[in-house]
Amino acid sequence: MHDLTGFQRDLLFIVGGYSEPAGVTIKDDVEEYYGKEVQYGRLYPNLDTLIDKGLVEKGKKDGRTNSYLITNRGRREVQARLDWMDKYYD
């Protein structure tokens, strides 16, 4: 996870917190956290990076809507990050 941007890490945490969220759900959550609008041109390329790294899988909800699912590797990376953070903020 050390090679992810902070934005990508945030997306990974959001995807992992849901059961196959749609892109709009992820966008809504990250906008709520950041307190400002996130453009689709920023969101989807970063989700694609997580897919390319094997941390997230993309599926189809219907003909127009994609869903996202954290992989086992993604969960391990999130847990490793949480463990690392606990070392300093326990």
N, C-alpha and C positions, 0 to 999 in steps of 0.2 A: 504494500500500500504506500510505501515511501515514494513511489514515482507518480502518484496521483496528485492532482491539484486539490486544493481545499474544496473547490466546487464539486469536483468528481467524487471526493470522499463524502460530501454531504449528500449527493445523489445516491451513492451506494447505501448509505444509512437509511435514506428514505425508501428506496426500493426494498431493502431488507425488512422494513417495518410493515410492509403490506403483503397481501397474497395476490400477486400479479396485478399491480396497479397499471392503469393506462398512463400515457404520457401527460395528459392534462392533470391527473391527480398528483403526479410528481411535480409538475410545474407549479400547481397551487401551493403545495407544501413548501417548496423551496422559496417561492415568493413570500409566503407568510414568514418564514424564518429570516430572509434577507430584508424584508420590509420594502421591497421594490419589485417592479416588473422584471421578469426574465424572458428574454426573447427566445422564440423557438429556434432561431439560428444559433443560439448558444446551448440550449438544452439538448437537442438531439445529437449534435456532433459529440458532446461529452458523454451521453448515454452510449453512443456507438463506440467510443473509446473503452468504456467499461465492458462492452460486449467483446471487443477485439482482445481485451486482456483476459477474457474468460471469467469475469467476475459477475456478469449479468447475462441472461439469455432473453432474446426477444421472441414473442409469440404473437398470435392474432386473437383478438377478442371477437372481432367481426370483420367485415370487408374493409372498413376504414380505420379501425382502432387497433393499435398494437398494445400488447401487454408486456410487462417486464418482470423478470423473476431472478432473484439473487441465486447464484450457484453455490454449491458446497464450498468451493474455493473462496467465493466472495464472503460467505459467512465466516470462514476461518480467518480471512483477512480482517474483517470487522472485529471479531473476537480478539485477535492479536492486538489490534489498535486499542480496544477497551482495556485489555490487560496492561498494555504499556502505559496508558493514561492513569490507571489505578496505582501504578508504581509511584506516581508523583502526586496524585490527588486522592489518596485513600483516606 
